[in-house]
């Protein structure tokens, strides 16, 4: 563009800006009435007039033209910023930050491109975004979705049908904790990153939050079970979202854990979880953050049927996969009944997702909150959110999949961590089948490779229970019955395994026999034994104190990895 034309465009825009600045004050009011906190932002588009129109459309106030970069400066509230970020187009927005002289400063942005890491961005480009699938999250309270437009709107900017069901009447369960919005954001946010990619795995999935957890991150078993019961009931119905999309509740995300206090089948929370799986709901549970020691998988992740998820981290080098590692906090198997857990791992280190600025976590850990409704957090909770989003993509692509089919294809498509010589870098008890590949899972055709030898009807009825393939040598090391070699035997140590790769071509011997189960035998004992809590009375019975009010908790806070 010539200098004269540039000046002419600048003069023309100055007139537009003056008209916008002098417009009715109502246009500068808070867009949704949820917040009056204004901040200065730079909005770029194909030309300044288009940028001004975008600002005006969301109710913001233009304060200055920046014609030289085809932009405007505008005062915007957090909800208005979210709506701009959710818009599809070539526009960009930047926080109008202060500039300082060169001095010691902090690190740069740690925005994590986790959808791209697992190939979900390829599915988004093909239009596979979780449409028609509802995901239920049993988690902490959030005061609605105002200001968290990535959860309220789908990828087209239309309301997707985000709802809240209150499963607890405890006043402490009606305080914004922040955990739930972060997990839902990881799984479903429709906001775009600076690279123009979605910040969530399934940006068109519908979602429902079941508020069961209190402000300290704990919940009563009874509240969680009531929430799962509600999910099972609702899974029978078709829901019509405000955007006109019909959906079914097909996925249940459980980003929490409690110490196992009995065999998996005796735990009432686990019984509710098994009933959900039996009803055709895909249950995704976090492994827990008590790793890396063996036998640290919590309930309900110790249920053999469900998809239990561990966490990996990119070591803060999102474009370099060679230094990825298993997160040291990620809980590991085997379970007390001998099942290999987790089944799969997913990104769970320093994930960036939406959160209200007034939430408990945002206030307690301000160093990880950017004051723009984004919070960075690590944990297997986040990894479970990733997998729940992937499951929604799989069910959109093939609604006929059963929970066992979904689990089978996720595991068959996973990429285990292997060393340069092709051997497993982490044991099965640490990484399961490996890291999720969303693209490969959606297009997989595998069947019959998960939960073989298990009969959930008998298990739920209490007529038959099962044990897994894991066992223990007299020296304390763990092994898989019938399988030999590195990765199948584990001493319980944790290795960072620098330099490994996620392998697409690893051949599992004899399919996934390590994930199979067989009938429980009273003769099965670990070589070093184990003891339940004092509440455990005898092997065929379990006494819960205070009428089933043992606490469960969202996974404990861990340092960023």
Number of C-alpha atoms within 10 A of each C-alpha: 6 7 8 9 10 13 14 12 17 20 14 14 22 18 12 18 21 14 12 21 17 11 14 10 10 11 17 22 17 20 22 15 11 13 15 14 11 17 15 17 20 21 28 24 20 14 19 27 23 18 25 28 16 19 25 17 15 21 20 25 28 29 16 17 26 17 20 13 13 21 24 28 24 26 21 27 28 26 26 23 26 24 20 24 22 23 17 13 11 9 19 19 18 13 14 14 10 5 6 7 5 6 6 6 7 6 6 6 7 13 18 23 20 27 25 19 19 21 18 28 24 14 21 22 10 9 13 21 30 27 23 25 29 26 31 27 28 27 32 28 30 23 15 16 19 18 26 23 24 30 30 22 28 26 24 14 19 14 20 27 24 20 15 17 16 18 23 22 11 15 9 18 24 19 19 24 28 26 29 26 29 26 30 31 29 33 32 35 31 31 30 20 16 13 9 15 17 28 30 32 35 38 31 33 30 32 25 19 25 27 25 30 33 23 20 15 24 23 26 19 22 20 25 24 20 18 24 24 16 14 24 23 12 14 21 13 11 15 19 15 17 13 14 12 18 17 23 18 26 28 27 25 27 27 29 28 26 20 18 21 20 23 20 24 20 17 19 18 24 22 20 20 30 24 20 23 23 18 16 18 23 30 27 28 32 35 39 34 28 22 20 21 17 21 21 23 34 27 26 32 32 33 25 30 25 25 30 31 38 37 32 26 27 23 18 16 13 17 11 10 16 14 17 23 24 30 28 21 25 29 30 31 30 27 27 23 23 27 25 32 30 33 31 28 34 27 32 30 28 24 26 26 27 30 30 28 21 14 19 18 22 24 15 10 12 13 11 17 22 14 15 17 20 21 27 22 25 24 31 33 31 32 33 34 33 33 30 32 31 30 30 33 31 28 23 21 19 13 14 10 17 19 23 22 18 24 28 23 24 30 26 24 24 27 24 30 27 22 17 10 8 13 16 24 26 26 28 28 28 33 31 28 28 31 28 28 24 29 19 21 24 24 13 16 12 17 15 12 18 29 21 15 15 20 18 19 13 11 16 19 12 12 9 16 21 21 21 25 20 26 23 20 13 10 9 14 15 23 27 25 15 11 16 11 11 14 20 19 21 21 14 18 11 17 13 14 17 12 15 23 21 20 17 15 11 16 9 12 10 9 11 17 20 25 26 20 25 16 13 13 10 7 6 11 14 17 13 10 7 9 8 14 11 8 12 15 13 10 11 9 11 16 15 15 9 7 9 14 13 15 17 23 21 25 23 16 13 16 10 18 20
